């Protein structure tokens, strides 16, 4: 009898382990970004850090292969916080809210590129901005978290927004939106969850943002030239320890380059 009980206990343990392994495999198979063949990875030292690095990856079979060189970036003036994107909701860290000065962390689709010029050197969808284009960051607005043209929606609809897309014309010559792209945080446009999250040019090296990811113009130009719609790229932003915790289950590259 003791031997039979021991055998039964061992079988039960093996069954539990098999179920756990199968569940992990299912999670990987069901990742919302499983089709991504390009990945932009931003890593910061911790939740409160305002600087970090940006790296590019292409899928080589089942593994991510780094291409190009890492570039310095800045994020929100208060660091980063869990955003709403392709990834499962996370509770172990700050949560992104409107006006908190934090950049959304997680995995996100990349939206339309934008800039001050009519065209850009990129195969990625691009839209030249006009003085009438605004991103709406007003809680409760039916247009929250959307870029709209005031000529179409009316001046009253953009009243109160702090995000003119032509900052050179409407914000004292500011060049930060000269070139950039939308990071699709909060795709359901839930009021208060954070809006108008972009990758764009930095005002000065090392200067933090209101919640976006900023970089030098050559880095942005190279990134937009590399992005390919056919390769379904995603944008990933995570503090170092969170990336190390999640990268196996989320099928992400390591936080630091392989030596």
Helices and strands as residue ranges (DSSP letters): H 2-29, E 38-44, E 51-60, E 63-74, E 79-82, E 102-115, E 126-128, E 133-135, E 147-149, H 150-153, H 155-158, E 163-164, H 167-170, E 179-183, E 198-201, E 213-215, H 217-226, G 229-231, E 234-239, H 240-246
